[in-house]
Amino acid sequence: MTLQSTSGPVEQLLLPAVRDLGDFDVRRALPSAQRRMVGPFIFLDSFGPAVFRPGQGVDTRPHPHIGLATLTYLIDGEMVHRDSEHYVQTIKPGEVNLMTAGRGIVHSERSGPEFRADGGTMFGFQAWLALPLALEESDPGFQHVGAPEIPTLSDRGVELRLLAGTLAGRQAPTRIFSDTLYADVILDDGARFRVDADHIERAAYVVGGEIEVAGQTGRFGRDQLVIFKPGAEIVLKAVGATRLMLLGGEPLEGERHIYWNFVSSRRDRIEQAAEDWRARRFPGIPGETEFIPLPETPSRRAA
Protein backbone atom coordinates (compact mmCIF):
# COMPACT_ATOMS: atom_id res chain seq x y z
CA MET A 1 0.00 0.00 0.00
CA THR A 2 1.35 3.44 -0.95
CA LEU A 3 -0.07 6.68 0.43
CA GLN A 4 -1.80 8.72 -2.24
CA SER A 5 -1.15 12.11 -0.61
CA THR A 6 2.17 13.81 -1.39
CA SER A 7 1.92 16.03 1.70
CA GLY A 8 3.27 15.06 5.09
CA PRO A 9 6.45 13.27 6.16
CA VAL A 10 5.27 9.70 5.38
CA GLU A 11 6.34 8.37 1.98
CA GLN A 12 4.85 4.87 1.99
CA LEU A 13 2.74 2.55 4.10
CA LEU A 14 3.32 -1.16 3.59
CA LEU A 15 1.32 -4.12 4.86
CA PRO A 16 3.29 -7.35 5.29
CA ALA A 17 2.49 -10.55 3.47
CA VAL A 18 1.38 -13.24 5.96
CA ARG A 19 2.53 -16.85 5.75
CA ASP A 20 0.97 -19.56 7.91
CA LEU A 21 3.68 -22.01 8.97
CA GLY A 22 1.27 -24.20 10.92
CA ASP A 23 2.39 -23.45 14.46
CA PHE A 24 2.74 -19.69 13.90
CA ASP A 25 2.41 -16.88 11.37
CA VAL A 26 5.27 -14.99 9.73
CA ARG A 27 4.69 -11.45 8.45
CA ARG A 28 7.10 -10.30 5.74
CA ALA A 29 7.28 -6.52 5.38
CA LEU A 30 10.36 -6.47 3.13
CA PRO A 31 10.85 -7.05 0.29
CA SER A 32 7.50 -6.17 -1.26
CA ALA A 33 6.26 -5.23 -4.71
CA GLN A 34 6.09 -1.60 -3.58
CA ARG A 35 9.46 -1.41 -1.85
CA ARG A 36 12.50 -3.66 -1.98
CA MET A 37 14.79 -2.06 0.61
CA VAL A 38 15.05 0.51 3.40
CA GLY A 39 18.70 1.48 3.78
CA PRO A 40 20.63 -1.83 3.82
CA PHE A 41 17.54 -3.77 5.03
CA ILE A 42 16.44 -6.09 2.24
CA PHE A 43 14.30 -8.44 4.36
CA LEU A 44 12.19 -7.99 7.49
CA ASP A 45 10.18 -10.80 9.06
CA SER A 46 8.08 -10.70 12.22
CA PHE A 47 7.25 -14.15 13.63
CA GLY A 48 4.68 -14.91 16.31
CA PRO A 49 3.62 -14.36 18.96
CA ALA A 50 2.90 -18.06 19.05
CA VAL A 51 2.28 -20.31 22.04
CA PHE A 52 3.94 -23.73 21.96
CA ARG A 53 2.72 -26.56 24.15
CA PRO A 54 5.22 -28.86 25.91
CA GLY A 55 6.86 -31.05 23.30
CA GLN A 56 6.49 -28.49 20.52
CA GLY A 57 9.12 -26.18 19.09
CA VAL A 58 10.66 -24.50 16.05
CA ASP A 59 12.81 -26.54 13.67
CA THR A 60 14.22 -24.52 10.79
CA ARG A 61 16.46 -27.04 9.03
CA PRO A 62 19.91 -26.13 7.66
CA HIS A 63 19.81 -23.69 4.76
CA PRO A 64 22.38 -21.46 3.02
CA HIS A 65 22.96 -17.70 2.65
CA ILE A 66 25.29 -15.49 0.63
CA GLY A 67 25.80 -11.73 0.35
CA LEU A 68 23.99 -10.67 3.51
CA ALA A 69 24.02 -10.55 7.30
CA THR A 70 21.07 -11.87 9.31
CA LEU A 71 20.09 -10.04 12.48
CA THR A 72 17.83 -11.97 14.86
CA TYR A 73 16.09 -10.36 17.84
CA LEU A 74 13.60 -11.98 20.20
CA ILE A 75 10.94 -10.25 22.25
CA ASP A 76 9.85 -13.55 23.82
CA GLY A 77 11.03 -17.16 23.76
CA GLU A 78 14.42 -18.62 22.85
CA MET A 79 16.13 -20.19 19.87
CA VAL A 80 19.37 -22.10 19.26
CA HIS A 81 21.53 -21.03 16.33
CA ARG A 82 24.01 -23.47 14.74
CA ASP A 83 26.10 -22.82 11.64
CA SER A 84 28.77 -24.23 9.35
CA GLU A 85 31.42 -22.05 11.01
CA HIS A 86 30.89 -24.15 14.19
CA TYR A 87 29.09 -21.41 16.12
CA VAL A 88 26.37 -22.60 18.52
CA GLN A 89 24.47 -19.89 20.38
CA THR A 90 21.15 -19.70 22.24
CA ILE A 91 19.43 -16.36 21.76
CA LYS A 92 17.06 -15.10 24.44
CA PRO A 93 14.81 -12.02 24.72
CA GLY A 94 16.68 -8.73 24.46
CA GLU A 95 19.77 -10.26 22.83
CA VAL A 96 21.04 -9.93 19.27
CA ASN A 97 22.47 -12.63 16.99
CA LEU A 98 24.29 -11.32 13.92
CA MET A 99 25.39 -13.87 11.33
CA THR A 100 27.48 -12.67 8.39
CA ALA A 101 27.07 -14.89 5.34
CA GLY A 102 29.53 -13.21 2.97
CA ARG A 103 30.68 -15.78 0.43
CA GLY A 104 28.54 -18.47 2.03
CA ILE A 105 27.30 -19.97 5.28
CA VAL A 106 24.75 -22.60 6.34
CA HIS A 107 22.73 -22.38 9.55
CA SER A 108 19.77 -23.86 11.41
CA GLU A 109 17.44 -22.38 14.00
CA ARG A 110 15.71 -24.65 16.49
CA SER A 111 14.03 -24.54 19.86
CA GLY A 112 16.32 -25.66 22.68
CA PRO A 113 15.62 -28.69 24.87
CA GLU A 114 14.28 -26.68 27.84
CA PHE A 115 11.88 -24.61 25.71
CA ARG A 116 10.73 -27.74 23.88
CA ALA A 117 10.14 -29.59 27.14
CA ASP A 118 8.25 -26.80 28.92
CA GLY A 119 6.64 -24.94 26.02
CA GLY A 120 6.30 -21.18 25.89
CA THR A 121 5.74 -18.14 23.70
CA MET A 122 7.88 -17.27 20.68
CA PHE A 123 7.89 -13.73 19.29
CA GLY A 124 10.61 -11.90 17.41
CA PHE A 125 12.14 -10.44 14.28
CA GLN A 126 14.69 -11.44 11.71
CA ALA A 127 16.17 -8.85 9.38
CA TRP A 128 18.63 -9.26 6.53
CA LEU A 129 21.20 -6.56 5.80
CA ALA A 130 22.56 -6.61 2.25
CA LEU A 131 26.34 -6.25 2.23
CA PRO A 132 28.25 -3.51 0.40
CA LEU A 133 29.93 -4.56 -2.85
CA ALA A 134 33.36 -4.82 -1.23
CA LEU A 135 32.06 -7.23 1.45
CA GLU A 136 29.73 -9.48 -0.55
CA GLU A 137 32.40 -12.20 -0.73
CA SER A 138 33.87 -11.62 2.74
CA ASP A 139 34.52 -14.46 5.19
CA PRO A 140 31.44 -15.72 7.05
CA GLY A 141 31.19 -15.00 10.76
CA PHE A 142 28.98 -14.65 13.80
CA GLN A 143 28.49 -12.22 16.70
CA HIS A 144 26.30 -12.51 19.78
CA VAL A 145 25.45 -9.32 21.70
CA GLY A 146 24.08 -9.85 25.21
CA ALA A 147 21.25 -7.74 26.57
CA PRO A 148 23.47 -5.77 29.02
CA GLU A 149 25.72 -4.68 26.13
CA ILE A 150 22.92 -2.99 24.17
CA PRO A 151 22.75 0.81 24.57
CA THR A 152 19.52 2.10 26.10
CA LEU A 153 17.67 5.37 26.42
CA SER A 154 14.93 6.11 28.95
CA ASP A 155 13.24 9.50 28.91
CA ARG A 156 9.69 10.88 29.26
CA GLY A 157 7.79 7.68 28.53
CA VAL A 158 10.29 6.42 25.94
CA GLU A 159 12.30 3.21 26.39
CA LEU A 160 14.76 2.59 23.55
CA ARG A 161 17.21 -0.25 22.93
CA LEU A 162 19.69 0.32 20.08
CA LEU A 163 20.21 -3.08 18.47
CA ALA A 164 22.53 -2.02 15.63
CA GLY A 165 23.99 1.15 14.19
CA THR A 166 23.64 4.66 15.56
CA LEU A 167 20.87 6.83 16.97
CA ALA A 168 20.65 9.86 19.28
CA GLY A 169 24.40 9.99 19.81
CA ARG A 170 24.65 6.31 20.74
CA GLN A 171 26.31 3.43 18.90
CA ALA A 172 25.52 -0.25 19.33
CA PRO A 173 28.37 -2.79 19.60
CA THR A 174 26.74 -4.92 16.92
CA ARG A 175 28.96 -5.09 13.85
CA ILE A 176 27.59 -3.12 10.90
CA PHE A 177 28.75 -2.94 7.29
CA SER A 178 27.25 0.39 6.16
CA ASP A 179 25.26 3.23 7.69
CA THR A 180 22.53 1.48 9.73
CA LEU A 181 19.74 2.14 12.21
CA TYR A 182 17.91 -0.64 14.07
CA ALA A 183 16.16 -0.08 17.41
CA ASP A 184 13.39 -1.44 19.64
CA VAL A 185 11.30 1.45 20.99
CA ILE A 186 8.54 1.25 23.64
CA LEU A 187 6.33 4.31 24.14
CA ASP A 188 3.89 5.08 26.94
CA ASP A 189 0.47 6.41 25.95
CA GLY A 190 0.92 9.97 24.69
CA ALA A 191 4.72 9.82 24.66
CA ARG A 192 6.52 11.55 21.80
CA PHE A 193 9.69 10.46 20.07
CA ARG A 194 11.73 12.35 17.49
CA VAL A 195 13.52 10.19 14.91
CA ASP A 196 16.80 11.88 13.98
CA ALA A 197 17.35 12.68 10.31
CA ASP A 198 20.96 11.42 10.48
CA HIS A 199 20.03 8.41 8.32
CA ILE A 200 18.83 8.94 4.74
CA GLU A 201 16.14 6.24 4.82
CA ARG A 202 14.05 5.55 7.94
CA ALA A 203 11.01 3.43 8.71
CA ALA A 204 9.00 2.20 11.70
CA TYR A 205 7.36 -1.20 11.98
CA VAL A 206 4.47 -1.01 14.47
CA VAL A 207 4.70 -4.06 16.74
CA GLY A 208 1.73 -3.06 18.91
CA GLY A 209 -0.42 -0.02 19.65
CA GLU A 210 -0.74 2.96 17.30
CA ILE A 211 1.28 6.01 16.35
CA GLU A 212 0.55 9.42 14.96
CA VAL A 213 3.16 11.23 12.86
CA ALA A 214 3.31 15.00 13.25
CA GLY A 215 2.15 16.64 10.02
CA GLN A 216 0.53 13.47 8.66
CA THR A 217 -3.19 12.69 8.69
CA GLY A 218 -4.35 9.46 10.34
CA ARG A 219 -2.86 6.82 12.59
CA PHE A 220 -0.67 3.83 11.91
CA GLY A 221 -1.26 0.53 13.70
CA ARG A 222 0.00 -2.95 14.33
CA ASP A 223 1.98 -4.74 11.61
CA GLN A 224 2.26 -1.68 9.39
CA LEU A 225 5.63 -0.57 8.03
CA VAL A 226 5.65 3.23 7.88
CA ILE A 227 8.39 4.61 5.61
CA PHE A 228 9.38 8.25 6.05
CA LYS A 229 10.55 10.74 3.45
CA PRO A 230 14.31 11.39 3.42
CA GLY A 231 15.22 14.48 5.41
CA ALA A 232 11.72 14.96 6.83
CA GLU A 233 11.20 16.02 10.44
CA ILE A 234 9.73 12.92 12.13
CA VAL A 235 7.99 13.17 15.49
CA LEU A 236 5.99 10.16 16.59
CA LYS A 237 3.24 10.16 19.21
CA ALA A 238 1.96 6.98 20.84
CA VAL A 239 -1.78 6.32 21.00
CA GLY A 240 -1.97 3.85 23.85
CA ALA A 241 1.02 1.76 24.90
CA THR A 242 3.03 1.26 21.70
CA ARG A 243 6.06 -0.68 20.52
CA LEU A 244 8.07 -0.02 17.34
CA MET A 245 11.03 -1.40 15.46
CA LEU A 246 12.93 1.48 13.87
CA LEU A 247 15.10 0.65 10.87
CA GLY A 248 17.01 2.42 8.14
CA GLY A 249 20.33 3.69 6.92
CA GLU A 250 22.03 4.82 3.74
CA PRO A 251 21.02 3.04 0.49
CA LEU A 252 23.69 0.72 -0.84
CA GLU A 253 25.52 1.32 -4.10
CA GLY A 254 23.81 -0.33 -7.08
CA GLU A 255 20.94 -2.79 -7.20
CA ARG A 256 20.63 -6.03 -5.28
CA HIS A 257 19.04 -9.26 -6.45
CA ILE A 258 17.34 -11.66 -4.07
CA TYR A 259 16.37 -15.25 -4.67
CA TRP A 260 15.37 -17.55 -1.82
CA ASN A 261 18.13 -17.10 0.81
CA PHE A 262 20.66 -15.52 -1.54
CA VAL A 263 21.41 -11.82 -2.02
CA SER A 264 23.92 -10.41 -4.49
CA SER A 265 24.64 -7.53 -6.84
CA ARG A 266 25.23 -10.17 -9.55
CA ARG A 267 22.62 -12.49 -10.97
CA ASP A 268 25.26 -14.99 -12.05
CA ARG A 269 26.52 -15.21 -8.45
CA ILE A 270 23.04 -16.16 -7.28
CA GLU A 271 22.82 -18.77 -10.06
CA GLN A 272 26.13 -20.21 -8.86
CA ALA A 273 25.00 -20.29 -5.21
CA ALA A 274 21.77 -22.06 -6.20
CA GLU A 275 23.71 -24.67 -8.16
CA ASP A 276 26.19 -25.10 -5.30
CA TRP A 277 23.36 -25.77 -2.84
CA ARG A 278 21.66 -28.16 -5.26
CA ALA A 279 24.94 -30.06 -5.62
CA ARG A 280 25.56 -29.95 -1.82
CA ARG A 281 28.83 -28.04 -2.19
CA PHE A 282 28.13 -25.71 0.75
CA PRO A 283 29.80 -26.66 4.06
CA GLY A 284 27.72 -28.62 6.53
CA ILE A 285 26.74 -27.96 10.12
CA PRO A 286 28.48 -30.29 12.57
CA GLY A 287 26.03 -32.85 13.94
CA GLU A 288 23.20 -32.02 11.48
CA THR A 289 22.20 -34.02 8.40
CA GLU A 290 18.85 -32.46 7.46
CA PHE A 291 18.58 -29.63 4.93
CA ILE A 292 16.01 -27.50 3.11
CA PRO A 293 16.04 -28.29 -0.64
CA LEU A 294 16.37 -25.55 -3.23
CA PRO A 295 12.89 -24.38 -4.31
CA GLU A 296 11.63 -26.00 -7.50
CA THR A 297 10.53 -22.77 -9.20
CA PRO A 298 12.99 -19.88 -8.87
CA SER A 299 11.60 -16.37 -8.70
CA ARG A 300 14.56 -14.01 -8.89
CA ARG A 301 13.84 -10.35 -8.28
CA ALA A 302 15.92 -7.21 -8.48
CA ALA A 303 15.84 -5.22 -5.25
C-alpha positions as CSV (number, residue, x, y, z in Angstrom):
1,M,0.0,0.0,0.0
2,T,1.3,3.4,-1.0
3,L,-0.1,6.7,0.4
4,Q,-1.8,8.7,-2.2
5,S,-1.1,12.1,-0.6
6,T,2.2,13.8,-1.4
7,S,1.9,16.0,1.7
8,G,3.3,15.1,5.1
9,P,6.5,13.3,6.2
10,V,5.3,9.7,5.4
11,E,6.3,8.4,2.0
12,Q,4.9,4.9,2.0
13,L,2.7,2.5,4.1
14,L,3.3,-1.2,3.6
15,L,1.3,-4.1,4.9
16,P,3.3,-7.3,5.3
17,A,2.5,-10.6,3.5
18,V,1.4,-13.2,6.0
19,R,2.5,-16.9,5.8
20,D,1.0,-19.6,7.9
21,L,3.7,-22.0,9.0
22,G,1.3,-24.2,10.9
23,D,2.4,-23.4,14.5
24,F,2.7,-19.7,13.9
25,D,2.4,-16.9,11.4
26,V,5.3,-15.0,9.7
27,R,4.7,-11.4,8.4
28,R,7.1,-10.3,5.7
29,A,7.3,-6.5,5.4
30,L,10.4,-6.5,3.1
31,P,10.9,-7.1,0.3
32,S,7.5,-6.2,-1.3
33,A,6.3,-5.2,-4.7
34,Q,6.1,-1.6,-3.6
35,R,9.5,-1.4,-1.9
36,R,12.5,-3.7,-2.0
37,M,14.8,-2.1,0.6
38,V,15.1,0.5,3.4
39,G,18.7,1.5,3.8
40,P,20.6,-1.8,3.8
41,F,17.5,-3.8,5.0
42,I,16.4,-6.1,2.2
43,F,14.3,-8.4,4.4
44,L,12.2,-8.0,7.5
45,D,10.2,-10.8,9.1
46,S,8.1,-10.7,12.2
47,F,7.2,-14.2,13.6
48,G,4.7,-14.9,16.3
49,P,3.6,-14.4,19.0
50,A,2.9,-18.1,19.1
51,V,2.3,-20.3,22.0
52,F,3.9,-23.7,22.0
53,R,2.7,-26.6,24.1
54,P,5.2,-28.9,25.9
55,G,6.9,-31.1,23.3
56,Q,6.5,-28.5,20.5
57,G,9.1,-26.2,19.1
58,V,10.7,-24.5,16.1
59,D,12.8,-26.5,13.7
60,T,14.2,-24.5,10.8
61,R,16.5,-27.0,9.0
62,P,19.9,-26.1,7.7
63,H,19.8,-23.7,4.8
64,P,22.4,-21.5,3.0
65,H,23.0,-17.7,2.6
66,I,25.3,-15.5,0.6
67,G,25.8,-11.7,0.3
68,L,24.0,-10.7,3.5
69,A,24.0,-10.6,7.3
70,T,21.1,-11.9,9.3
71,L,20.1,-10.0,12.5
72,T,17.8,-12.0,14.9
73,Y,16.1,-10.4,17.8
74,L,13.6,-12.0,20.2
75,I,10.9,-10.3,22.3
76,D,9.9,-13.5,23.8
77,G,11.0,-17.2,23.8
78,E,14.4,-18.6,22.8
79,M,16.1,-20.2,19.9
80,V,19.4,-22.1,19.3
81,H,21.5,-21.0,16.3
82,R,24.0,-23.5,14.7
83,D,26.1,-22.8,11.6
84,S,28.8,-24.2,9.3
85,E,31.4,-22.1,11.0
86,H,30.9,-24.1,14.2
87,Y,29.1,-21.4,16.1
88,V,26.4,-22.6,18.5
89,Q,24.5,-19.9,20.4
90,T,21.1,-19.7,22.2
91,I,19.4,-16.4,21.8
92,K,17.1,-15.1,24.4
93,P,14.8,-12.0,24.7
94,G,16.7,-8.7,24.5
95,E,19.8,-10.3,22.8
96,V,21.0,-9.9,19.3
97,N,22.5,-12.6,17.0
98,L,24.3,-11.3,13.9
99,M,25.4,-13.9,11.3
100,T,27.5,-12.7,8.4
101,A,27.1,-14.9,5.3
102,G,29.5,-13.2,3.0
103,R,30.7,-15.8,0.4
104,G,28.5,-18.5,2.0
105,I,27.3,-20.0,5.3
106,V,24.7,-22.6,6.3
107,H,22.7,-22.4,9.5
108,S,19.8,-23.9,11.4
109,E,17.4,-22.4,14.0
110,R,15.7,-24.6,16.5
111,S,14.0,-24.5,19.9
112,G,16.3,-25.7,22.7
113,P,15.6,-28.7,24.9
114,E,14.3,-26.7,27.8
115,F,11.9,-24.6,25.7
116,R,10.7,-27.7,23.9
117,A,10.1,-29.6,27.1
118,D,8.3,-26.8,28.9
119,G,6.6,-24.9,26.0
120,G,6.3,-21.2,25.9
121,T,5.7,-18.1,23.7
122,M,7.9,-17.3,20.7
123,F,7.9,-13.7,19.3
124,G,10.6,-11.9,17.4
125,F,12.1,-10.4,14.3
126,Q,14.7,-11.4,11.7
127,A,16.2,-8.8,9.4
128,W,18.6,-9.3,6.5
129,L,21.2,-6.6,5.8
130,A,22.6,-6.6,2.2
131,L,26.3,-6.3,2.2
132,P,28.2,-3.5,0.4
133,L,29.9,-4.6,-2.8
134,A,33.4,-4.8,-1.2
135,L,32.1,-7.2,1.4
136,E,29.7,-9.5,-0.5
137,E,32.4,-12.2,-0.7
138,S,33.9,-11.6,2.7
139,D,34.5,-14.5,5.2
140,P,31.4,-15.7,7.0
141,G,31.2,-15.0,10.8
142,F,29.0,-14.7,13.8
143,Q,28.5,-12.2,16.7
144,H,26.3,-12.5,19.8
145,V,25.5,-9.3,21.7
146,G,24.1,-9.9,25.2
147,A,21.2,-7.7,26.6
148,P,23.5,-5.8,29.0
149,E,25.7,-4.7,26.1
150,I,22.9,-3.0,24.2
151,P,22.8,0.8,24.6
152,T,19.5,2.1,26.1
153,L,17.7,5.4,26.4
154,S,14.9,6.1,28.9
155,D,13.2,9.5,28.9
156,R,9.7,10.9,29.3
157,G,7.8,7.7,28.5
158,V,10.3,6.4,25.9
159,E,12.3,3.2,26.4
160,L,14.8,2.6,23.5
161,R,17.2,-0.2,22.9
162,L,19.7,0.3,20.1
163,L,20.2,-3.1,18.5
164,A,22.5,-2.0,15.6
165,G,24.0,1.1,14.2
166,T,23.6,4.7,15.6
167,L,20.9,6.8,17.0
168,A,20.6,9.9,19.3
169,G,24.4,10.0,19.8
170,R,24.6,6.3,20.7
171,Q,26.3,3.4,18.9
172,A,25.5,-0.3,19.3
173,P,28.4,-2.8,19.6
174,T,26.7,-4.9,16.9
175,R,29.0,-5.1,13.9
176,I,27.6,-3.1,10.9
177,F,28.8,-2.9,7.3
178,S,27.3,0.4,6.2
179,D,25.3,3.2,7.7
180,T,22.5,1.5,9.7
181,L,19.7,2.1,12.2
182,Y,17.9,-0.6,14.1
183,A,16.2,-0.1,17.4
184,D,13.4,-1.4,19.6
185,V,11.3,1.5,21.0
186,I,8.5,1.2,23.6
187,L,6.3,4.3,24.1
188,D,3.9,5.1,26.9
189,D,0.5,6.4,26.0
190,G,0.9,10.0,24.7
191,A,4.7,9.8,24.7
192,R,6.5,11.6,21.8
193,F,9.7,10.5,20.1
194,R,11.7,12.3,17.5
195,V,13.5,10.2,14.9
196,D,16.8,11.9,14.0
197,A,17.4,12.7,10.3
198,D,21.0,11.4,10.5
199,H,20.0,8.4,8.3
200,I,18.8,8.9,4.7
201,E,16.1,6.2,4.8
202,R,14.1,5.6,7.9
203,A,11.0,3.4,8.7
204,A,9.0,2.2,11.7
205,Y,7.4,-1.2,12.0
206,V,4.5,-1.0,14.5
207,V,4.7,-4.1,16.7
208,G,1.7,-3.1,18.9
209,G,-0.4,0.0,19.6
210,E,-0.7,3.0,17.3
211,I,1.3,6.0,16.3
212,E,0.5,9.4,15.0
213,V,3.2,11.2,12.9
214,A,3.3,15.0,13.2
215,G,2.2,16.6,10.0
216,Q,0.5,13.5,8.7
217,T,-3.2,12.7,8.7
218,G,-4.4,9.5,10.3
219,R,-2.9,6.8,12.6
220,F,-0.7,3.8,11.9
221,G,-1.3,0.5,13.7
222,R,0.0,-2.9,14.3
223,D,2.0,-4.7,11.6
224,Q,2.3,-1.7,9.4
225,L,5.6,-0.6,8.0
226,V,5.7,3.2,7.9
227,I,8.4,4.6,5.6
228,F,9.4,8.2,6.0
229,K,10.6,10.7,3.4
230,P,14.3,11.4,3.4
231,G,15.2,14.5,5.4
232,A,11.7,15.0,6.8
233,E,11.2,16.0,10.4
234,I,9.7,12.9,12.1
235,V,8.0,13.2,15.5
236,L,6.0,10.2,16.6
237,K,3.2,10.2,19.2
238,A,2.0,7.0,20.8
239,V,-1.8,6.3,21.0
240,G,-2.0,3.9,23.9
241,A,1.0,1.8,24.9
242,T,3.0,1.3,21.7
243,R,6.1,-0.7,20.5
244,L,8.1,0.0,17.3
245,M,11.0,-1.4,15.5
246,L,12.9,1.5,13.9
247,L,15.1,0.7,10.9
248,G,17.0,2.4,8.1
249,G,20.3,3.7,6.9
250,E,22.0,4.8,3.7
251,P,21.0,3.0,0.5
252,L,23.7,0.7,-0.8
253,E,25.5,1.3,-4.1
254,G,23.8,-0.3,-7.1
255,E,20.9,-2.8,-7.2
256,R,20.6,-6.0,-5.3
257,H,19.0,-9.3,-6.5
258,I,17.3,-11.7,-4.1
259,Y,16.4,-15.3,-4.7
260,W,15.4,-17.6,-1.8
261,N,18.1,-17.1,0.8
262,F,20.7,-15.5,-1.5
263,V,21.4,-11.8,-2.0
264,S,23.9,-10.4,-4.5
265,S,24.6,-7.5,-6.8
266,R,25.2,-10.2,-9.6
267,R,22.6,-12.5,-11.0
268,D,25.3,-15.0,-12.0
269,R,26.5,-15.2,-8.4
270,I,23.0,-16.2,-7.3
271,E,22.8,-18.8,-10.1
272,Q,26.1,-20.2,-8.9
273,A,25.0,-20.3,-5.2
274,A,21.8,-22.1,-6.2
275,E,23.7,-24.7,-8.2
276,D,26.2,-25.1,-5.3
277,W,23.4,-25.8,-2.8
278,R,21.7,-28.2,-5.3
279,A,24.9,-30.1,-5.6
280,R,25.6,-29.9,-1.8
281,R,28.8,-28.0,-2.2
282,F,28.1,-25.7,0.8
283,P,29.8,-26.7,4.1
284,G,27.7,-28.6,6.5
285,I,26.7,-28.0,10.1
286,P,28.5,-30.3,12.6
287,G,26.0,-32.8,13.9
288,E,23.2,-32.0,11.5
289,T,22.2,-34.0,8.4
290,E,18.8,-32.5,7.5
291,F,18.6,-29.6,4.9
292,I,16.0,-27.5,3.1
293,P,16.0,-28.3,-0.6
294,L,16.4,-25.5,-3.2
295,P,12.9,-24.4,-4.3
296,E,11.6,-26.0,-7.5
297,T,10.5,-22.8,-9.2
298,P,13.0,-19.9,-8.9
299,S,11.6,-16.4,-8.7
300,R,14.6,-14.0,-8.9
301,R,13.8,-10.4,-8.3
302,A,15.9,-7.2,-8.5
303,A,15.8,-5.2,-5.2
